[in-house]
Amino acid sequence: MKLISTNICKTSDIGVNNNLFGGIMLQWLDESGGVLASELCGSPNMITLKMNEVVFKHPVKVKEHIRIYGAVVNVGNTSILLCLEARRFDFVSNTETPVCTTKILFVQIDENGKPVRISEESRKRIKALQTECNN
Ligand SMILES: CC(C)(COP(=O)(O)OP(=O)(O)OC[C@H]1O[C@@H](n2cnc3c(N)ncnc32)[C@H](O)[C@@H]1OP(=O)(O)O)[C@@H](O)C(=O)NCCC(=O)NCCS
């Protein structure tokens, strides 16, 4: 998978139970997916149509670094389905622990907000990142 972003859990990101607020994690996943979809499709006009189930299995605490990785699951006519994985980075052991995984479907749109076909040139770029996603 490709590293897209690294995010620091700040005090302002903490919810009422002293863990990272889930909505912040969803934002990081959505933004990172949007960045990767745009790079691959060669267009800033990628819009989120669907996000799969997200299970928050491990808490994230303040000061922890969360790395978001992405890969391509499938490319349609106007859409691209990405697999996104958030991993907590441990500075002491220099290891990463998966925190949550999901799939997000992005659609390429035109200036009127209508879906447009992903170009053939982009499809070649996308093939290299295609992978299995078990979410
Ligand atoms: C994204 C949007 C432009 C798509 O328009 P649409 O008329 O629904 O598009 P279509 O029915 O032609 O589908 C477009 C693509 O999405 C896929 N799609 C549509 N609904 C889907 C669903 N429920 N599940 C999976 N894929 C879906 C279609 O299969 C198609 O993919 P393909 O071209 O690769 O085969 C429109 O739904 C929209 O503007 N949604 C709001 C997006 C938004 O604001 N997101 C921000 C978060 S609020």
PDBQT file of the ligand as one rigid body, heavy atoms in Angstrom, charges set to zero:
ROOT
HETATM    1  C1  LIG A 201     -21.238  11.474  -6.932  1.00  0.00    +0.000 C 
HETATM    2  C2  LIG A 201     -22.439  11.852  -7.814  1.00  0.00    +0.000 C 
HETATM    3  C3  LIG A 201     -22.034  12.984  -8.731  1.00  0.00    +0.000 C 
HETATM    4  C4  LIG A 201     -22.720  10.616  -8.684  1.00  0.00    +0.000 C 
HETATM    5  O1  LIG A 201     -23.848  10.896  -9.427  1.00  0.00    +0.000 OA
HETATM    6  P1  LIG A 201     -24.889   9.715  -9.748  1.00  0.00    +0.000 P 
HETATM    7  O2  LIG A 201     -25.910  10.234 -10.675  1.00  0.00    +0.000 OA
HETATM    8  O3  LIG A 201     -25.315   9.101  -8.457  1.00  0.00    +0.000 OA
HETATM    9  O4  LIG A 201     -23.911   8.765 -10.561  1.00  0.00    +0.000 OA
HETATM   10  P2  LIG A 201     -24.140   7.389 -11.253  1.00  0.00    +0.000 P 
HETATM   11  O5  LIG A 201     -25.393   6.702 -10.847  1.00  0.00    +0.000 OA
HETATM   12  O6  LIG A 201     -23.913   7.649 -12.712  1.00  0.00    +0.000 OA
HETATM   13  O7  LIG A 201     -22.904   6.554 -10.673  1.00  0.00    +0.000 OA
HETATM   14  C5  LIG A 201     -21.591   7.037 -10.769  1.00  0.00    +0.000 C 
HETATM   15  C6  LIG A 201     -20.692   5.924 -10.345  1.00  0.00    +0.000 C 
HETATM   16  O8  LIG A 201     -20.920   5.621  -8.966  1.00  0.00    +0.000 OA
HETATM   17  C7  LIG A 201     -21.311   4.255  -8.800  1.00  0.00    +0.000 C 
HETATM   18  N1  LIG A 201     -22.339   4.197  -7.774  1.00  0.00    +0.000 N 
HETATM   19  C8  LIG A 201     -23.449   4.939  -7.694  1.00  0.00    +0.000 A 
HETATM   20  N2  LIG A 201     -24.141   4.615  -6.585  1.00  0.00    +0.000 NA
HETATM   21  C9  LIG A 201     -23.440   3.650  -5.960  1.00  0.00    +0.000 A 
HETATM   22  C10 LIG A 201     -23.632   2.911  -4.771  1.00  0.00    +0.000 A 
HETATM   23  N3  LIG A 201     -24.694   3.099  -3.977  1.00  0.00    +0.000 N 
HETATM   24  N4  LIG A 201     -22.705   2.002  -4.428  1.00  0.00    +0.000 NA
HETATM   25  C11 LIG A 201     -21.620   1.797  -5.192  1.00  0.00    +0.000 A 
HETATM   26  N5  LIG A 201     -21.384   2.484  -6.343  1.00  0.00    +0.000 NA
HETATM   27  C12 LIG A 201     -22.275   3.380  -6.709  1.00  0.00    +0.000 A 
HETATM   28  C13 LIG A 201     -21.835   3.819 -10.159  1.00  0.00    +0.000 C 
HETATM   29  O9  LIG A 201     -21.727   2.426 -10.332  1.00  0.00    +0.000 OA
HETATM   30  C14 LIG A 201     -20.925   4.611 -11.082  1.00  0.00    +0.000 C 
HETATM   31  O10 LIG A 201     -19.667   3.982 -11.190  1.00  0.00    +0.000 OA
HETATM   32  P3  LIG A 201     -19.001   3.634 -12.623  1.00  0.00    +0.000 P 
HETATM   33  O11 LIG A 201     -19.224   4.813 -13.522  1.00  0.00    +0.000 OA
HETATM   34  O12 LIG A 201     -17.544   3.466 -12.311  1.00  0.00    +0.000 OA
HETATM   35  O13 LIG A 201     -19.668   2.402 -13.104  1.00  0.00    +0.000 OA
HETATM   36  C15 LIG A 201     -23.686  12.217  -6.978  1.00  0.00    +0.000 C 
HETATM   37  O14 LIG A 201     -24.210  11.047  -6.381  1.00  0.00    +0.000 OA
HETATM   38  C16 LIG A 201     -23.355  13.246  -5.919  1.00  0.00    +0.000 C 
HETATM   39  O15 LIG A 201     -23.142  14.414  -6.236  1.00  0.00    +0.000 OA
HETATM   40  N6  LIG A 201     -23.312  12.829  -4.644  1.00  0.00    +0.000 N 
HETATM   41  C17 LIG A 201     -22.937  13.712  -3.557  1.00  0.00    +0.000 C 
HETATM   42  C18 LIG A 201     -21.441  13.528  -3.267  1.00  0.00    +0.000 C 
HETATM   43  C19 LIG A 201     -20.977  14.383  -2.114  1.00  0.00    +0.000 C 
HETATM   44  O16 LIG A 201     -21.396  15.494  -1.913  1.00  0.00    +0.000 OA
HETATM   45  N7  LIG A 201     -20.012  13.823  -1.368  1.00  0.00    +0.000 N 
HETATM   46  C20 LIG A 201     -19.435  14.511  -0.247  1.00  0.00    +0.000 C 
HETATM   47  C21 LIG A 201     -19.875  13.897   1.034  1.00  0.00    +0.000 C 
HETATM   48  S1  LIG A 201     -21.409  14.538   1.587  1.00  0.00    +0.000 SA
ENDROOT
TORSDOF 0
